[in-house]
Amino acid sequence: MATKQPPPLMKKHSQTDLVSRLKTRKILGVGGEDDDGEVHRSKISQVLGNEIKFAVREPLGLRLWQLVSAIMFSGVAIMALAFPDQLYDAVFDEEPVSSKTPVRLYGGALLSISLIMWNALYTAEKVVIRWTLLTEACYFAVQFLVTTVSLVESSRIATGAVLLLVSRALFILISIYYYYQVGRRPKKV
């Protein structure tokens, strides 16, 4: 009896066969989302978890500063929305402006920034924390410049405005300090 030779085996190139790769990844349980919404690239990352959460070494007082900032932004925003005349009078010691719309728009913008600050308080993501600190520093710098120009133009120095300038300069320094501290690479042990 003549034995029939089996057909030659053809090698399958799994790296070019997308269906084969998809089936393999599905069997291994990688590439899909887990309960937390994270997409794992390997079984090792599934077992170890997300290493980004553990990479952030928070500087001392960072969370307190974030809380103070969120409360401060929310408080000034509510005051600007509810009592625009009193807020303007407290800063510039002048008669109230004829239109309350600019002060209320300022309050709306501050309320939006305060929402970002409140959400950043609960995150462990280094990038999000750094961006909120940078946003805060930029806001304080712009407010410092605008208040300075307004005081120079009016040639009147109000006590409230001077206190505002000093506090804004201090807030800029604190925000920049934490921005760089969060961005530093941890020392190797």
C-alpha positions as protocol buffer text, in pm:
chain_id: "A"
residue {
  index: 1
  type: MET
  ca { x: 0 y: 0 z: 0 }
}
residue {
  index: 2
  type: ALA
  ca { x: 122 y: 328 z: -89 }
}
residue {
  index: 3
  type: THR
  ca { x: 120 y: 571 z: 192 }
}
residue {
  index: 4
  type: LYS
  ca { x: -8 y: 907 z: 105 }
}
residue {
  index: 5
  type: GLN
  ca { x: 223 y: 1194 z: 200 }
}
residue {
  index: 6
  type: PRO
  ca { x: 55 y: 1464 z: 409 }
}
residue {
  index: 7
  type: PRO
  ca { x: 45 y: 1805 z: 248 }
}
residue {
  index: 8
  type: PRO
  ca { x: 336 y: 2029 z: 340 }
}
residue {
  index: 9
  type: LEU
  ca { x: 268 y: 2241 z: 645 }
}
residue {
  index: 10
  type: MET
  ca { x: 240 y: 2607 z: 574 }
}
residue {
  index: 11
  type: LYS
  ca { x: 376 y: 2839 z: 831 }
}
residue {
  index: 12
  type: LYS
  ca { x: 133 y: 3100 z: 947 }
}
residue {
  index: 13
  type: HIS
  ca { x: 275 y: 3441 z: 1014 }
}
residue {
  index: 14
  type: SER
  ca { x: 75 y: 3551 z: 1316 }
}
residue {
  index: 15
  type: GLN
  ca { x: 226 y: 3898 z: 1317 }
}
residue {
  index: 16
  type: THR
  ca { x: 60 y: 3970 z: 982 }
}
residue {
  index: 17
  type: ASP
  ca { x: -263 y: 3781 z: 1046 }
}
residue {
  index: 18
  type: LEU
  ca { x: -478 y: 4026 z: 1242 }
}
residue {
  index: 19
  type: VAL
  ca { x: -755 y: 3777 z: 1317 }
}
residue {
  index: 20
  type: SER
  ca { x: -504 y: 3534 z: 1465 }
}
residue {
  index: 21
  type: ARG
  ca { x: -348 y: 3810 z: 1676 }
}
residue {
  index: 22
  type: LEU
  ca { x: -689 y: 3923 z: 1799 }
}
residue {
  index: 23
  type: LYS
  ca { x: -787 y: 3567 z: 1894 }
}
residue {
  index: 24
  type: THR
  ca { x: -457 y: 3515 z: 2076 }
}
residue {
  index: 25
  type: ARG
  ca { x: -492 y: 3838 z: 2273 }
}
residue {
  index: 26
  type: LYS
  ca { x: -851 y: 3750 z: 2361 }
}
residue {
  index: 27
  type: ILE
  ca { x: -747 y: 3406 z: 2488 }
}
residue {
  index: 28
  type: LEU
  ca { x: -467 y: 3564 z: 2693 }
}
residue {
  index: 29
  type: GLY
  ca { x: -706 y: 3826 z: 2828 }
}
residue {
  index: 30
  type: VAL
  ca { x: -504 y: 4129 z: 2725 }
}
residue {
  index: 31
  type: GLY
  ca { x: -597 y: 4434 z: 2524 }
}
residue {
  index: 32
  type: GLY
  ca { x: -948 y: 4462 z: 2664 }
}
residue {
  index: 33
  type: GLU
  ca { x: -1079 y: 4691 z: 2933 }
}
residue {
  index: 34
  type: ASP
  ca { x: -1107 y: 4574 z: 3291 }
}
residue {
  index: 35
  type: ASP
  ca { x: -1361 y: 4688 z: 3552 }
}
residue {
  index: 36
  type: ASP
  ca { x: -1169 y: 5011 z: 3616 }
}
residue {
  index: 37
  type: GLY
  ca { x: -1162 y: 5101 z: 3245 }
}
residue {
  index: 38
  type: GLU
  ca { x: -789 y: 5039 z: 3212 }
}
residue {
  index: 39
  type: VAL
  ca { x: -658 y: 4871 z: 2897 }
}
residue {
  index: 40
  type: HIS
  ca { x: -384 y: 4624 z: 2983 }
}
residue {
  index: 41
  type: ARG
  ca { x: -115 y: 4554 z: 2730 }
}
residue {
  index: 42
  type: SER
  ca { x: 8 y: 4238 z: 2901 }
}
residue {
  index: 43
  type: LYS
  ca { x: -76 y: 3992 z: 3174 }
}
residue {
  index: 44
  type: ILE
  ca { x: 204 y: 4140 z: 3383 }
}
residue {
  index: 45
  type: SER
  ca { x: 38 y: 4483 z: 3384 }
}
residue {
  index: 46
  type: GLN
  ca { x: -291 y: 4318 z: 3479 }
}
residue {
  index: 47
  type: VAL
  ca { x: -134 y: 4146 z: 3778 }
}
residue {
  index: 48
  type: LEU
  ca { x: 76 y: 4441 z: 3892 }
}
residue {
  index: 49
  type: GLY
  ca { x: -187 y: 4707 z: 3826 }
}
residue {
  index: 50
  type: ASN
  ca { x: -138 y: 5062 z: 3711 }
}
residue {
  index: 51
  type: GLU
  ca { x: 210 y: 5180 z: 3810 }
}
residue {
  index: 52
  type: ILE
  ca { x: 131 y: 5548 z: 3740 }
}
residue {
  index: 53
  type: LYS
  ca { x: -72 y: 5572 z: 4060 }
}
residue {
  index: 54
  type: PHE
  ca { x: 228 y: 5476 z: 4269 }
}
residue {
  index: 55
  type: ALA
  ca { x: 482 y: 5695 z: 4090 }
}
residue {
  index: 56
  type: VAL
  ca { x: 370 y: 6027 z: 4239 }
}
residue {
  index: 57
  type: ARG
  ca { x: 553 y: 6133 z: 4550 }
}
residue {
  index: 58
  type: GLU
  ca { x: 349 y: 6420 z: 4683 }
}
residue {
  index: 59
  type: PRO
  ca { x: 533 y: 6709 z: 4843 }
}
residue {
  index: 60
  type: LEU
  ca { x: 437 y: 6796 z: 5198 }
}
residue {
  index: 61
  type: GLY
  ca { x: 130 y: 7022 z: 5205 }
}
residue {
  index: 62
  type: LEU
  ca { x: 26 y: 6973 z: 4842 }
}
residue {
  index: 63
  type: ARG
  ca { x: -323 y: 6843 z: 4921 }
}
residue {
  index: 64
  type: LEU
  ca { x: -376 y: 7121 z: 5176 }
}
residue {
  index: 65
  type: TRP
  ca { x: -274 y: 7380 z: 4916 }
}
residue {
  index: 66
  type: GLN
  ca { x: -514 y: 7224 z: 4663 }
}
residue {
  index: 67
  type: LEU
  ca { x: -796 y: 7237 z: 4919 }
}
residue {
  index: 68
  type: VAL
  ca { x: -722 y: 7600 z: 5010 }
}
residue {
  index: 69
  type: SER
  ca { x: -710 y: 7693 z: 4640 }
}
residue {
  index: 70
  type: ALA
  ca { x: -1039 y: 7520 z: 4564 }
}
residue {
  index: 71
  type: ILE
  ca { x: -1212 y: 7691 z: 4859 }
}
residue {
  index: 72
  type: MET
  ca { x: -1060 y: 8028 z: 4767 }
}
residue {
  index: 73
  type: PHE
  ca { x: -1161 y: 8008 z: 4400 }
}
residue {
  index: 74
  type: SER
  ca { x: -1514 y: 7894 z: 4492 }
}
residue {
  index: 75
  type: GLY
  ca { x: -1555 y: 8165 z: 4755 }
}
residue {
  index: 76
  type: VAL
  ca { x: -1444 y: 8450 z: 4531 }
}
residue {
  index: 77
  type: ALA
  ca { x: -1654 y: 8312 z: 4244 }
}
residue {
  index: 78
  type: ILE
  ca { x: -1969 y: 8300 z: 4456 }
}
residue {
  index: 79
  type: MET
  ca { x: -1900 y: 8649 z: 4589 }
}
residue {
  index: 80
  type: ALA
  ca { x: -1848 y: 8784 z: 4235 }
}
residue {
  index: 81
  type: LEU
  ca { x: -2170 y: 8623 z: 4115 }
}
residue {
  index: 82
  type: ALA
  ca { x: -2385 y: 8719 z: 4414 }
}
residue {
  index: 83
  type: PHE
  ca { x: -2231 y: 9048 z: 4532 }
}
residue {
  index: 84
  type: PRO
  ca { x: -2038 y: 9208 z: 4243 }
}
residue {
  index: 85
  type: ASP
  ca { x: -2050 y: 9562 z: 4387 }
}
residue {
  index: 86
  type: GLN
  ca { x: -1903 y: 9459 z: 4721 }
}
residue {
  index: 87
  type: LEU
  ca { x: -1622 y: 9260 z: 4558 }
}
residue {
  index: 88
  type: TYR
  ca { x: -1524 y: 9553 z: 4334 }
}
residue {
  index: 89
  type: ASP
  ca { x: -1543 y: 9796 z: 4625 }
}
residue {
  index: 90
  type: ALA
  ca { x: -1329 y: 9570 z: 4849 }
}
residue {
  index: 91
  type: VAL
  ca { x: -1048 y: 9561 z: 4596 }
}
residue {
  index: 92
  type: PHE
  ca { x: -1042 y: 9910 z: 4446 }
}
residue {
  index: 93
  type: ASP
  ca { x: -1206 y: 10133 z: 4716 }
}
residue {
  index: 94
  type: GLU
  ca { x: -1401 y: 10315 z: 4446 }
}
residue {
  index: 95
  type: GLU
  ca { x: -1763 y: 10373 z: 4366 }
}
residue {
  index: 96
  type: PRO
  ca { x: -1928 y: 10066 z: 4214 }
}
residue {
  index: 97
  type: VAL
  ca { x: -1914 y: 10022 z: 3839 }
}
residue {
  index: 98
  type: SER
  ca { x: -2227 y: 10098 z: 3638 }
}
residue {
  index: 99
  type: SER
  ca { x: -2244 y: 9748 z: 3491 }
}
residue {
  index: 100
  type: LYS
  ca { x: -2222 y: 9434 z: 3703 }
}
residue {
  index: 101
  type: THR
  ca { x: -2182 y: 9207 z: 3400 }
}
residue {
  index: 102
  type: PRO
  ca { x: -1797 y: 9208 z: 3383 }
}
residue {
  index: 103
  type: VAL
  ca { x: -1767 y: 9119 z: 3752 }
}
residue {
  index: 104
  type: ARG
  ca { x: -2026 y: 8842 z: 3715 }
}
residue {
  index: 105
  type: LEU
  ca { x: -1848 y: 8706 z: 3407 }
}
residue {
  index: 106
  type: TYR
  ca { x: -1531 y: 8703 z: 3615 }
}
residue {
  index: 107
  type: GLY
  ca { x: -1721 y: 8506 z: 3878 }
}
residue {
  index: 108
  type: GLY
  ca { x: -1839 y: 8255 z: 3618 }
}
residue {
  index: 109
  type: ALA
  ca { x: -1484 y: 8203 z: 3494 }
}
residue {
  index: 110
  type: LEU
  ca { x: -1359 y: 8157 z: 3850 }
}
residue {
  index: 111
  type: LEU
  ca { x: -1635 y: 7906 z: 3920 }
}
residue {
  index: 112
  type: SER
  ca { x: -1520 y: 7704 z: 3618 }
}
residue {
  index: 113
  type: ILE
  ca { x: -1160 y: 7709 z: 3741 }
}
residue {
  index: 114
  type: SER
  ca { x: -1278 y: 7610 z: 4090 }
}
residue {
  index: 115
  type: LEU
  ca { x: -1445 y: 7299 z: 3947 }
}
residue {
  index: 116
  type: ILE
  ca { x: -1111 y: 7198 z: 3797 }
}
residue {
  index: 117
  type: MET
  ca { x: -943 y: 7261 z: 4133 }
}
residue {
  index: 118
  type: TRP
  ca { x: -1198 y: 7046 z: 4320 }
}
residue {
  index: 119
  type: ASN
  ca { x: -1154 y: 6758 z: 4075 }
}
residue {
  index: 120
  type: ALA
  ca { x: -773 y: 6782 z: 4090 }
}
residue {
  index: 121
  type: LEU
  ca { x: -793 y: 6743 z: 4467 }
}
residue {
  index: 122
  type: TYR
  ca { x: -910 y: 6382 z: 4426 }
}
residue {
  index: 123
  type: THR
  ca { x: -675 y: 6264 z: 4152 }
}
residue {
  index: 124
  type: ALA
  ca { x: -346 y: 6081 z: 4183 }
}
residue {
  index: 125
  type: GLU
  ca { x: -238 y: 6156 z: 3825 }
}
residue {
  index: 126
  type: LYS
  ca { x: 84 y: 6354 z: 3822 }
}
residue {
  index: 127
  type: VAL
  ca { x: 3 y: 6527 z: 3493 }
}
residue {
  index: 128
  type: VAL
  ca { x: -339 y: 6647 z: 3608 }
}
residue {
  index: 129
  type: ILE
  ca { x: -198 y: 6785 z: 3932 }
}
residue {
  index: 130
  type: ARG
  ca { x: 80 y: 6968 z: 3747 }
}
residue {
  index: 131
  type: TRP
  ca { x: -159 y: 7119 z: 3492 }
}
residue {
  index: 132
  type: THR
  ca { x: -393 y: 7251 z: 3761 }
}
residue {
  index: 133
  type: LEU
  ca { x: -100 y: 7404 z: 3948 }
}
residue {
  index: 134
  type: LEU
  ca { x: 22 y: 7567 z: 3627 }
}
residue {
  index: 135
  type: THR
  ca { x: -330 y: 7695 z: 3553 }
}
residue {
  index: 136
  type: GLU
  ca { x: -346 y: 7841 z: 3900 }
}
residue {
  index: 137
  type: ALA
  ca { x: -6 y: 8010 z: 3868 }
}
residue {
  index: 138
  type: CYS
  ca { x: -99 y: 8158 z: 3529 }
}
residue {
  index: 139
  type: TYR
  ca { x: -429 y: 8288 z: 3665 }
}
residue {
  index: 140
  type: PHE
  ca { x: -257 y: 8456 z: 3960 }
}
residue {
  index: 141
  type: ALA
  ca { x: 9 y: 8606 z: 3730 }
}
residue {
  index: 142
  type: VAL
  ca { x: -253 y: 8752 z: 3497 }
}
residue {
  index: 143
  type: GLN
  ca { x: -452 y: 8887 z: 3791 }
}
residue {
  index: 144
  type: PHE
  ca { x: -135 y: 9040 z: 3936 }
}
residue {
  index: 145
  type: LEU
  ca { x: -55 y: 9215 z: 3607 }
}
residue {
  index: 146
  type: VAL
  ca { x: -411 y: 9339 z: 3548 }
}
residue {
  index: 147
  type: THR
  ca { x: -443 y: 9474 z: 3903 }
}
residue {
  index: 148
  type: THR
  ca { x: -104 y: 9645 z: 3878 }
}
residue {
  index: 149
  type: VAL
  ca { x: -194 y: 9812 z: 3548 }
}
residue {
  index: 150
  type: SER
  ca { x: -531 y: 9923 z: 3688 }
}
residue {
  index: 151
  type: LEU
  ca { x: -364 y: 10079 z: 3991 }
}
residue {
  index: 152
  type: VAL
  ca { x: -106 y: 10258 z: 3778 }
}
residue {
  index: 153
  type: GLU
  ca { x: -374 y: 10394 z: 3544 }
}
residue {
  index: 154
  type: SER
  ca { x: -591 y: 10522 z: 3829 }
}
residue {
  index: 155
  type: SER
  ca { x: -286 y: 10654 z: 4020 }
}
residue {
  index: 156
  type: ARG
  ca { x: -463 y: 10564 z: 4343 }
}
residue {
  index: 157
  type: ILE
  ca { x: -328 y: 10300 z: 4574 }
}
residue {
  index: 158
  type: ALA
  ca { x: -601 y: 10120 z: 4763 }
}
residue {
  index: 159
  type: THR
  ca { x: -517 y: 9908 z: 5064 }
}
residue {
  index: 160
  type: GLY
  ca { x: -729 y: 9620 z: 4935 }
}
residue {
  index: 161
  type: ALA
  ca { x: -551 y: 9624 z: 4600 }
}
residue {
  index: 162
  type: VAL
  ca { x: -206 y: 9624 z: 4763 }
}
residue {
  index: 163
  type: LEU
  ca { x: -306 y: 9329 z: 4982 }
}
residue {
  index: 164
  type: LEU
  ca { x: -438 y: 9155 z: 4670 }
}
residue {
  index: 165
  type: LEU
  ca { x: -106 y: 9212 z: 4489 }
}
residue {
  index: 166
  type: VAL
  ca { x: 100 y: 9078 z: 4779 }
}
residue {
  index: 167
  type: SER
  ca { x: -123 y: 8773 z: 4820 }
}
residue {
  index: 168
  type: ARG
  ca { x: -117 y: 8701 z: 4447 }
}
residue {
  index: 169
  type: ALA
  ca { x: 262 y: 8717 z: 4438 }
}
residue {
  index: 170
  type: LEU
  ca { x: 274 y: 8474 z: 4730 }
}
residue {
  index: 171
  type: PHE
  ca { x: 20 y: 8241 z: 4559 }
}
residue {
  index: 172
  type: ILE
  ca { x: 226 y: 8245 z: 4239 }
}
residue {
  index: 173
  type: LEU
  ca { x: 537 y: 8138 z: 4431 }
}
residue {
  index: 174
  type: ILE
  ca { x: 353 y: 7859 z: 4615 }
}
residue {
  index: 175
  type: SER
  ca { x: 191 y: 7723 z: 4298 }
}
residue {
  index: 176
  type: ILE
  ca { x: 519 y: 7727 z: 4104 }
}
residue {
  index: 177
  type: TYR
  ca { x: 697 y: 7558 z: 4396 }
}
residue {
  index: 178
  type: TYR
  ca { x: 445 y: 7272 z: 4404 }
}
residue {
  index: 179
  type: TYR
  ca { x: 445 y: 7253 z: 4023 }
}
residue {
  index: 180
  type: TYR
  ca { x: 818 y: 7183 z: 4020 }
}
residue {
  index: 181
  type: GLN
  ca { x: 807 y: 6955 z: 4325 }
}
residue {
  index: 182
  type: VAL
  ca { x: 541 y: 6731 z: 4167 }
}
residue {
  index: 183
  type: GLY
  ca { x: 740 y: 6724 z: 3842 }
}
residue {
  index: 184
  type: ARG
  ca { x: 1067 y: 6616 z: 4003 }
}
residue {
  index: 185
  type: ARG
  ca { x: 1181 y: 6264 z: 3940 }
}
residue {
  index: 186
  type: PRO
  ca { x: 1197 y: 6052 z: 4252 }
}
residue {
  index: 187
  type: LYS
  ca { x: 1543 y: 5974 z: 4382 }
}
residue {
  index: 188
  type: LYS
  ca { x: 1662 y: 5620 z: 4325 }
}
residue {
  index: 189
  type: VAL
  ca { x: 1704 y: 5427 z: 4642 }
}
